[in-house]
Amino acid sequence: IRLGVATEEIADAAAEMADIVLREVEPHPVLKMAIKEAEETVTSAVVSEDSPIKGKTLREARIPDETGMWILVIKRKGRWIRPRPDARIEAGDILIASGYAEGEEDFKRIVSGKD
């Protein structure tokens, strides 16, 4: 039961972080400085029709292997989806990811389908 509660709390926290990223809320200056100095980042990208991951499952897309970024949540047609390995990626999905800052550019390139 505790594992289920902890998983739910993590999912809720991820959704809150994703909401802040999507709304592009300007963080407090102290938080902004901490984020700038951190090795990790949270970012988002929209899956395009040309994306090489469109139609694949998260497992098949291998985003963490390719970019070092982990999908926190998927926003599809106004709904938040908890990412599971068998979740299929669709064009128009907004993927919210966290990981090392140096992987952000590769993540956005793969998701958007722009080389």
C-alpha positions as semicolon CSV with decimal commas, in nm:
position;residue;x (nm);y (nm);z (nm)
1;I;0,000;0,000;0,000
2;R;0,284;0,240;0,085
3;L;0,441;0,182;-0,256
4;G;0,113;0,274;-0,423
5;V;0,083;0,592;-0,217
6;A;0,445;0,688;-0,291
7;T;0,394;0,626;-0,663
8;E;0,084;0,845;-0,661
9;E;0,270;1,124;-0,480
10;I;0,555;1,109;-0,733
11;A;0,307;1,120;-1,022
12;D;0,131;1,420;-0,865
13;A;0,463;1,603;-0,819
14;A;0,560;1,529;-1,181
15;A;0,225;1,665;-1,303
16;E;0,278;1,983;-1,098
17;M;0,628;2,031;-1,245
18;A;0,494;1,966;-1,593
19;D;0,218;2,220;-1,544
20;I;0,473;2,485;-1,447
21;V;0,681;2,405;-1,757
22;L;0,377;2,415;-1,986
23;R;0,249;2,744;-1,845
24;E;0,601;2,888;-1,875
25;V;0,574;3,039;-1,528
26;E;0,872;3,262;-1,449
27;P;1,047;3,102;-1,149
28;H;1,161;3,296;-0,844
29;P;1,514;3,441;-0,901
30;V;1,667;3,209;-0,640
31;L;1,505;2,905;-0,802
32;K;1,616;3,031;-1,144
33;M;1,977;3,048;-1,021
34;A;1,956;2,699;-0,870
35;I;1,814;2,558;-1,195
36;K;2,090;2,726;-1,397
37;E;2,356;2,565;-1,175
38;A;2,190;2,223;-1,169
39;E;2,304;1,944;-1,395
40;E;1,944;1,837;-1,457
41;T;1,658;2,015;-1,627
42;V;1,287;1,975;-1,698
43;T;1,166;2,048;-2,050
44;S;0,881;1,979;-2,291
45;A;0,840;1,912;-2,661
46;V;0,549;1,838;-2,896
47;V;0,558;1,516;-3,099
48;S;0,539;1,606;-3,468
49;E;0,402;1,403;-3,759
50;D;0,765;1,368;-3,876
51;S;0,902;1,249;-3,543
52;P;1,087;0,917;-3,556
53;I;0,919;0,819;-3,227
54;K;0,559;0,877;-3,344
55;G;0,368;0,548;-3,324
56;K;0,628;0,381;-3,103
57;T;0,587;0,283;-2,741
58;L;0,804;0,459;-2,485
59;R;1,006;0,138;-2,455
60;E;1,059;0,124;-2,833
61;A;1,147;0,495;-2,853
62;R;1,439;0,448;-2,612
63;I;1,439;0,818;-2,524
64;P;1,650;0,777;-2,206
65;D;1,912;0,579;-2,400
66;E;1,924;0,834;-2,683
67;T;1,904;1,156;-2,481
68;G;1,950;1,092;-2,110
69;M;1,602;1,240;-2,057
70;W;1,320;1,053;-1,879
71;I;0,954;1,111;-1,963
72;L;0,773;1,238;-1,653
73;V;0,428;1,277;-1,804
74;I;0,246;1,293;-2,138
75;K;-0,022;1,551;-2,208
76;R;-0,262;1,430;-2,476
77;K;-0,574;1,619;-2,581
78;G;-0,587;1,804;-2,249
79;R;-0,540;1,492;-2,036
80;W;-0,236;1,396;-1,831
81;I;-0,111;1,042;-1,887
82;R;0,128;0,864;-1,654
83;P;0,397;0,723;-1,881
84;R;0,426;0,347;-1,886
85;P;0,672;0,155;-2,105
86;D;0,388;0,031;-2,329
87;A;0,233;0,380;-2,376
88;R;0,218;0,460;-2,748
89;I;0,341;0,804;-2,857
90;E;0,108;1,001;-3,085
91;A;0,156;1,315;-3,295
92;G;0,046;1,615;-3,093
93;D;0,147;1,462;-2,759
94;I;0,335;1,697;-2,530
95;L;0,616;1,506;-2,361
96;I;0,750;1,647;-2,035
97;A;1,095;1,513;-1,956
98;S;1,366;1,548;-1,695
99;G;1,731;1,466;-1,725
100;Y;2,078;1,601;-1,783
101;A;2,080;1,945;-1,943
102;E;2,312;1,834;-2,223
103;G;2,043;1,591;-2,347
104;E;1,772;1,857;-2,384
105;E;1,863;1,957;-2,740
106;D;1,869;1,594;-2,859
107;F;1,537;1,529;-2,685
108;K;1,368;1,823;-2,857
109;R;1,520;1,728;-3,195
110;I;1,398;1,368;-3,175
111;V;1,050;1,456;-3,048
112;S;0,997;1,735;-3,301
113;G;1,146;1,537;-3,591
114;K;1,373;1,826;-3,688
115;D;1,732;1,735;-3,771
